[in-house]
Amino acid sequence: MIESLFGTRIKELRNAKGLSQEKFALSIDMDRTYYASVESGKRNISINNISKIAKGLGVSLEELFKGL
């Protein structure tokens, strides 16, 4: 459940920045298919990758998890 909520949250933030999955994944040095599986809630990712996503979106970890 948390994986799905997290995926929805990062998708919302990425879309707000006007970035495609591919462009965003490349900008944070993450494989696009891996990133897509995170957004779809199919991955339980490491804190290191969560941090990469937060930095790429320009938000704190606290903001990234807001509302979850």
Biopython code that builds the backbone (N, CA, C, O; Angstrom):
import numpy as np
from Bio.PDB.StructureBuilder import StructureBuilder

atoms = [
    (1, "MET", "N", (0.815, -1.201, 0.000)),
    (1, "MET", "CA", (0.000, 0.000, 0.000)),
    (1, "MET", "C", (0.857, 1.263, 0.000)),
    (1, "MET", "O", (0.606, 2.169, -0.794)),
    (2, "ILE", "N", (1.861, 1.343, 0.872)),
    (2, "ILE", "CA", (2.699, 2.541, 0.931)),
    (2, "ILE", "C", (3.451, 2.745, -0.384)),
    (2, "ILE", "O", (3.693, 3.880, -0.793)),
    (3, "GLU", "N", (3.823, 1.640, -1.048)),
    (3, "GLU", "CA", (4.527, 1.760, -2.326)),
    (3, "GLU", "C", (3.648, 2.469, -3.356)),
    (3, "GLU", "O", (4.127, 3.311, -4.117)),
    (4, "SER", "N", (2.366, 2.123, -3.373)),
    (4, "SER", "CA", (1.431, 2.733, -4.305)),
    (4, "SER", "C", (1.206, 4.215, -3.982)),
    (4, "SER", "O", (1.177, 5.052, -4.884)),
    (5, "LEU", "N", (1.049, 4.529, -2.708)),
    (5, "LEU", "CA", (0.873, 5.922, -2.291)),
    (5, "LEU", "C", (2.106, 6.754, -2.620)),
    (5, "LEU", "O", (1.996, 7.887, -3.087)),
    (6, "PHE", "N", (3.277, 6.183, -2.373)),
    (6, "PHE", "CA", (4.527, 6.877, -2.669)),
    (6, "PHE", "C", (4.651, 7.113, -4.171)),
    (6, "PHE", "O", (5.032, 8.200, -4.604)),
    (7, "GLY", "N", (4.333, 6.101, -4.958)),
    (7, "GLY", "CA", (4.398, 6.234, -6.411)),
    (7, "GLY", "C", (3.488, 7.327, -6.932)),
    (7, "GLY", "O", (3.870, 8.108, -7.803)),
    (8, "THR", "N", (2.282, 7.376, -6.392)),
    (8, "THR", "CA", (1.334, 8.427, -6.788)),
    (8, "THR", "C", (1.868, 9.802, -6.415)),
    (8, "THR", "O", (1.750, 10.750, -7.191)),
    (9, "ARG", "N", (2.451, 9.911, -5.237)),
    (9, "ARG", "CA", (2.994, 11.195, -4.765)),
    (9, "ARG", "C", (4.116, 11.683, -5.670)),
    (9, "ARG", "O", (4.120, 12.846, -6.071)),
    (10, "ILE", "N", (5.071, 10.812, -5.998)),
    (10, "ILE", "CA", (6.184, 11.279, -6.826)),
    (10, "ILE", "C", (5.729, 11.572, -8.255)),
    (10, "ILE", "O", (6.285, 12.445, -8.920)),
    (11, "LYS", "N", (4.730, 10.851, -8.719)),
    (11, "LYS", "CA", (4.196, 11.135, -10.051)),
    (11, "LYS", "C", (3.569, 12.527, -10.083)),
    (11, "LYS", "O", (3.770, 13.285, -11.032)),
    (12, "GLU", "N", (2.806, 12.858, -9.036)),
    (12, "GLU", "CA", (2.195, 14.186, -8.949)),
    (12, "GLU", "C", (3.257, 15.277, -8.952)),
    (12, "GLU", "O", (3.129, 16.275, -9.660)),
    (13, "LEU", "N", (4.304, 15.083, -8.160)),
    (13, "LEU", "CA", (5.367, 16.087, -8.069)),
    (13, "LEU", "C", (6.129, 16.204, -9.391)),
    (13, "LEU", "O", (6.475, 17.307, -9.816)),
    (14, "ARG", "N", (6.384, 15.077, -10.032)),
    (14, "ARG", "CA", (7.095, 15.092, -11.322)),
    (14, "ARG", "C", (6.248, 15.787, -12.377)),
    (14, "ARG", "O", (6.758, 16.605, -13.142)),
    (15, "ASN", "N", (4.961, 15.469, -12.425)),
    (15, "ASN", "CA", (4.071, 16.104, -13.396)),
    (15, "ASN", "C", (3.969, 17.608, -13.165)),
    (15, "ASN", "O", (3.878, 18.379, -14.120)),
    (16, "ALA", "N", (3.984, 18.025, -11.901)),
    (16, "ALA", "CA", (3.928, 19.448, -11.581)),
    (16, "ALA", "C", (5.154, 20.190, -12.127)),
    (16, "ALA", "O", (5.090, 21.384, -12.422)),
    (17, "LYS", "N", (6.262, 19.467, -12.254)),
    (17, "LYS", "CA", (7.487, 20.050, -12.812)),
    (17, "LYS", "C", (7.492, 19.976, -14.336)),
    (17, "LYS", "O", (8.383, 20.531, -14.980)),
    (18, "GLY", "N", (6.511, 19.300, -14.912)),
    (18, "GLY", "CA", (6.418, 19.188, -16.362)),
    (18, "GLY", "C", (7.447, 18.269, -16.982)),
    (18, "GLY", "O", (7.864, 18.471, -18.122)),
    (19, "LEU", "N", (7.863, 17.243, -16.221)),
    (19, "LEU", "CA", (8.895, 16.319, -16.695)),
    (19, "LEU", "C", (8.309, 14.962, -17.057)),
    (19, "LEU", "O", (7.423, 14.455, -16.370)),
    (20, "SER", "N", (8.805, 14.385, -18.129)),
    (20, "SER", "CA", (8.424, 13.014, -18.470)),
    (20, "SER", "C", (9.167, 12.067, -17.531)),
    (20, "SER", "O", (10.151, 12.450, -16.898)),
    (21, "GLN", "N", (8.686, 10.833, -17.452)),
    (21, "GLN", "CA", (9.399, 9.832, -16.656)),
    (21, "GLN", "C", (10.817, 9.674, -17.158)),
    (21, "GLN", "O", (11.758, 9.614, -16.366)),
    (22, "GLU", "N", (10.976, 9.606, -18.459)),
    (22, "GLU", "CA", (12.292, 9.384, -19.042)),
    (22, "GLU", "C", (13.253, 10.521, -18.712)),
    (22, "GLU", "O", (14.375, 10.270, -18.275)),
    (23, "LYS", "N", (12.833, 11.760, -18.915)),
    (23, "LYS", "CA", (13.711, 12.900, -18.635)),
    (23, "LYS", "C", (14.060, 12.974, -17.158)),
    (23, "LYS", "O", (15.203, 13.250, -16.795)),
    (24, "PHE", "N", (13.063, 12.724, -16.304)),
    (24, "PHE", "CA", (13.329, 12.782, -14.875)),
    (24, "PHE", "C", (14.285, 11.673, -14.447)),
    (24, "PHE", "O", (15.248, 11.925, -13.723)),
    (25, "ALA", "N", (14.021, 10.460, -14.889)),
    (25, "ALA", "CA", (14.892, 9.335, -14.528)),
    (25, "ALA", "C", (16.334, 9.593, -14.968)),
    (25, "ALA", "O", (17.272, 9.337, -14.214)),
    (26, "LEU", "N", (16.503, 10.094, -16.173)),
    (26, "LEU", "CA", (17.851, 10.413, -16.655)),
    (26, "LEU", "C", (18.504, 11.490, -15.800)),
    (26, "LEU", "O", (19.701, 11.418, -15.522)),
    (27, "SER", "N", (17.733, 12.484, -15.381)),
    (27, "SER", "CA", (18.289, 13.590, -14.598)),
    (27, "SER", "C", (18.770, 13.151, -13.221)),
    (27, "SER", "O", (19.633, 13.800, -12.629)),
    (28, "ILE", "N", (18.220, 12.054, -12.706)),
    (28, "ILE", "CA", (18.649, 11.565, -11.388)),
    (28, "ILE", "C", (19.490, 10.293, -11.496)),
    (28, "ILE", "O", (19.749, 9.617, -10.500)),
    (29, "ASP", "N", (19.904, 9.986, -12.707)),
    (29, "ASP", "CA", (20.764, 8.824, -12.954)),
    (29, "ASP", "C", (20.113, 7.516, -12.487)),
    (29, "ASP", "O", (20.708, 6.715, -11.766)),
    (30, "MET", "N", (18.862, 7.340, -12.935)),
    (30, "MET", "CA", (18.112, 6.139, -12.590)),
    (30, "MET", "C", (17.540, 5.557, -13.883)),
    (30, "MET", "O", (17.122, 6.301, -14.771)),
    (31, "ASP", "N", (17.523, 4.256, -13.983)),
    (31, "ASP", "CA", (16.961, 3.601, -15.154)),
    (31, "ASP", "C", (15.470, 3.942, -15.261)),
    (31, "ASP", "O", (14.745, 3.897, -14.267)),
    (32, "ARG", "N", (15.022, 4.283, -16.470)),
    (32, "ARG", "CA", (13.641, 4.696, -16.673)),
    (32, "ARG", "C", (12.646, 3.601, -16.304)),
    (32, "ARG", "O", (11.616, 3.883, -15.691)),
    (33, "THR", "N", (12.939, 2.368, -16.666)),
    (33, "THR", "CA", (12.001, 1.287, -16.357)),
    (33, "THR", "C", (11.927, 1.041, -14.852)),
    (33, "THR", "O", (10.862, 0.719, -14.323)),
    (34, "TYR", "N", (13.058, 1.191, -14.163)),
    (34, "TYR", "CA", (13.063, 1.061, -12.707)),
    (34, "TYR", "C", (12.211, 2.176, -12.097)),
    (34, "TYR", "O", (11.358, 1.931, -11.244)),
    (35, "TYR", "N", (12.463, 3.412, -12.559)),
    (35, "TYR", "CA", (11.703, 4.547, -12.036)),
    (35, "TYR", "C", (10.204, 4.366, -12.305)),
    (35, "TYR", "O", (9.387, 4.648, -11.428)),
    (36, "ALA", "N", (9.836, 3.903, -13.492)),
    (36, "ALA", "CA", (8.429, 3.684, -13.834)),
    (36, "ALA", "C", (7.799, 2.671, -12.879)),
    (36, "ALA", "O", (6.642, 2.821, -12.486)),
    (37, "SER", "N", (8.554, 1.647, -12.510)),
    (37, "SER", "CA", (8.016, 0.649, -11.591)),
    (37, "SER", "C", (7.851, 1.217, -10.181)),
    (37, "SER", "O", (6.984, 0.768, -9.431)),
    (38, "VAL", "N", (8.677, 2.201, -9.816)),
    (38, "VAL", "CA", (8.513, 2.874, -8.522)),
    (38, "VAL", "C", (7.226, 3.689, -8.549)),
    (38, "VAL", "O", (6.427, 3.624, -7.615)),
    (39, "GLU", "N", (7.023, 4.450, -9.611)),
    (39, "GLU", "CA", (5.801, 5.260, -9.736)),
    (39, "GLU", "C", (4.542, 4.406, -9.749)),
    (39, "GLU", "O", (3.501, 4.833, -9.250)),
    (40, "SER", "N", (4.623, 3.228, -10.302)),
    (40, "SER", "CA", (3.442, 2.367, -10.365)),
    (40, "SER", "C", (3.240, 1.556, -9.081)),
    (40, "SER", "O", (2.301, 0.765, -8.983)),
    (41, "GLY", "N", (4.125, 1.756, -8.099)),
    (41, "GLY", "CA", (3.966, 1.095, -6.804)),
    (41, "GLY", "C", (4.423, -0.342, -6.767)),
    (41, "GLY", "O", (4.022, -1.098, -5.881)),
    (42, "LYS", "N", (5.261, -0.737, -7.720)),
    (42, "LYS", "CA", (5.711, -2.122, -7.799)),
    (42, "LYS", "C", (7.073, -2.363, -7.155)),
    (42, "LYS", "O", (7.572, -3.488, -7.171)),
    (43, "ARG", "N", (7.672, -1.328, -6.595)),
    (43, "ARG", "CA", (9.005, -1.461, -5.993)),
    (43, "ARG", "C", (9.009, -0.967, -4.560)),
    (43, "ARG", "O", (8.333, 0.004, -4.219)),
    (44, "ASN", "N", (9.765, -1.635, -3.743)),
    (44, "ASN", "CA", (10.069, -1.188, -2.390)),
    (44, "ASN", "C", (11.509, -0.680, -2.460)),
    (44, "ASN", "O", (12.453, -1.458, -2.327)),
    (45, "ILE", "N", (11.671, 0.621, -2.668)),
    (45, "ILE", "CA", (12.995, 1.153, -2.994)),
    (45, "ILE", "C", (13.788, 1.539, -1.752)),
    (45, "ILE", "O", (13.237, 1.707, -0.664)),
    (46, "SER", "N", (15.098, 1.674, -1.947)),
    (46, "SER", "CA", (16.005, 2.017, -0.849)),
    (46, "SER", "C", (15.915, 3.498, -0.512)),
    (46, "SER", "O", (15.452, 4.308, -1.316)),
    (47, "ILE", "N", (16.361, 3.831, 0.675)),
    (47, "ILE", "CA", (16.393, 5.227, 1.105)),
    (47, "ILE", "C", (17.324, 6.050, 0.212)),
    (47, "ILE", "O", (17.092, 7.242, 0.011)),
    (48, "ASN", "N", (18.362, 5.429, -0.317)),
    (48, "ASN", "CA", (19.263, 6.154, -1.219)),
    (48, "ASN", "C", (18.529, 6.603, -2.476)),
    (48, "ASN", "O", (18.704, 7.735, -2.926)),
    (49, "ASN", "N", (17.716, 5.729, -3.043)),
    (49, "ASN", "CA", (16.960, 6.097, -4.239)),
    (49, "ASN", "C", (15.837, 7.081, -3.914)),
    (49, "ASN", "O", (15.511, 7.942, -4.731)),
    (50, "ILE", "N", (15.254, 6.958, -2.744)),
    (50, "ILE", "CA", (14.249, 7.937, -2.322)),
    (50, "ILE", "C", (14.892, 9.315, -2.227)),
    (50, "ILE", "O", (14.301, 10.311, -2.645)),
    (51, "SER", "N", (16.090, 9.370, -1.682)),
    (51, "SER", "CA", (16.813, 10.632, -1.572)),
    (51, "SER", "C", (17.121, 11.222, -2.950)),
    (51, "SER", "O", (16.994, 12.430, -3.148)),
    (52, "LYS", "N", (17.523, 10.384, -3.894)),
    (52, "LYS", "CA", (17.781, 10.848, -5.263)),
    (52, "LYS", "C", (16.532, 11.462, -5.876)),
    (52, "LYS", "O", (16.603, 12.493, -6.544)),
    (53, "ILE", "N", (15.403, 10.834, -5.649)),
    (53, "ILE", "CA", (14.144, 11.335, -6.186)),
    (53, "ILE", "C", (13.795, 12.680, -5.556)),
    (53, "ILE", "O", (13.416, 13.616, -6.260)),
    (54, "ALA", "N", (13.921, 12.780, -4.242)),
    (54, "ALA", "CA", (13.621, 14.044, -3.556)),
    (54, "ALA", "C", (14.511, 15.173, -4.080)),
    (54, "ALA", "O", (14.029, 16.267, -4.375)),
    (55, "LYS", "N", (15.796, 14.901, -4.190)),
    (55, "LYS", "CA", (16.723, 15.925, -4.696)),
    (55, "LYS", "C", (16.381, 16.314, -6.126)),
    (55, "LYS", "O", (16.422, 17.492, -6.481)),
    (56, "GLY", "N", (16.046, 15.334, -6.940)),
    (56, "GLY", "CA", (15.688, 15.602, -8.325)),
    (56, "GLY", "C", (14.424, 16.432, -8.459)),
    (56, "GLY", "O", (14.281, 17.217, -9.396)),
    (57, "LEU", "N", (13.511, 16.254, -7.519)),
    (57, "LEU", "CA", (12.270, 17.023, -7.526)),
    (57, "LEU", "C", (12.420, 18.364, -6.812)),
    (57, "LEU", "O", (11.529, 19.211, -6.869)),
    (58, "GLY", "N", (13.553, 18.546, -6.141)),
    (58, "GLY", "CA", (13.798, 19.796, -5.424)),
    (58, "GLY", "C", (12.969, 19.946, -4.165)),
    (58, "GLY", "O", (12.580, 21.052, -3.791)),
    (59, "VAL", "N", (12.697, 18.809, -3.506)),
    (59, "VAL", "CA", (11.918, 18.839, -2.269)),
    (59, "VAL", "C", (12.677, 18.092, -1.171)),
    (59, "VAL", "O", (13.549, 17.268, -1.446)),
    (60, "SER", "N", (12.326, 18.397, 0.070)),
    (60, "SER", "CA", (12.907, 17.679, 1.200)),
    (60, "SER", "C", (12.262, 16.301, 1.309)),
    (60, "SER", "O", (11.216, 16.045, 0.713)),
    (61, "LEU", "N", (12.892, 15.422, 2.071)),
    (61, "LEU", "CA", (12.284, 14.113, 2.320)),
    (61, "LEU", "C", (10.943, 14.286, 3.029)),
    (61, "LEU", "O", (9.986, 13.561, 2.754)),
    (62, "GLU", "N", (10.886, 15.245, 3.934)),
    (62, "GLU", "CA", (9.638, 15.518, 4.640)),
    (62, "GLU", "C", (8.530, 15.895, 3.652)),
    (62, "GLU", "O", (7.413, 15.386, 3.748)),
    (63, "GLU", "N", (8.835, 16.776, 2.713)),
    (63, "GLU", "CA", (7.845, 17.194, 1.719)),
    (63, "GLU", "C", (7.464, 16.039, 0.801)),
    (63, "GLU", "O", (6.307, 15.910, 0.400)),
    (64, "LEU", "N", (8.432, 15.213, 0.474)),
    (64, "LEU", "CA", (8.177, 14.065, -0.395)),
    (64, "LEU", "C", (7.135, 13.126, 0.215)),
    (64, "LEU", "O", (6.291, 12.581, -0.498)),
    (65, "PHE", "N", (7.196, 12.942, 1.516)),
    (65, "PHE", "CA", (6.285, 12.023, 2.194)),
    (65, "PHE", "C", (5.031, 12.695, 2.760)),
    (65, "PHE", "O", (4.219, 12.046, 3.419)),
    (66, "LYS", "N", (4.880, 13.987, 2.502)),
    (66, "LYS", "CA", (3.723, 14.722, 3.043)),
    (66, "LYS", "C", (2.421, 14.101, 2.542)),
    (66, "LYS", "O", (2.236, 13.879, 1.346)),
    (67, "GLY", "N", (1.548, 13.834, 3.469)),
    (67, "GLY", "CA", (0.234, 13.293, 3.137)),
    (67, "GLY", "C", (0.168, 11.786, 3.012)),
    (67, "GLY", "O", (-0.902, 11.231, 2.763)),
    (68, "LEU", "N", (1.301, 11.113, 3.182)),
    (68, "LEU", "CA", (1.270, 9.659, 3.085)),
    (68, "LEU", "C", (0.986, 9.062, 4.436)),
    (68, "LEU", "O", (0.918, 7.840, 4.569)),
]
sb = StructureBuilder()
sb.init_structure("model")
sb.init_model(0)
sb.init_chain("A")
sb.init_seg("    ")
for serial, (resi, resn, name, xyz) in enumerate(atoms, 1):
    if name == "N":
        sb.init_residue(resn, " ", resi, " ")
    sb.init_atom(name, np.array(xyz, "f"), 0.0, 1.0, " ", f" {name:<3s}", serial, name[0])
structure = sb.get_structure()
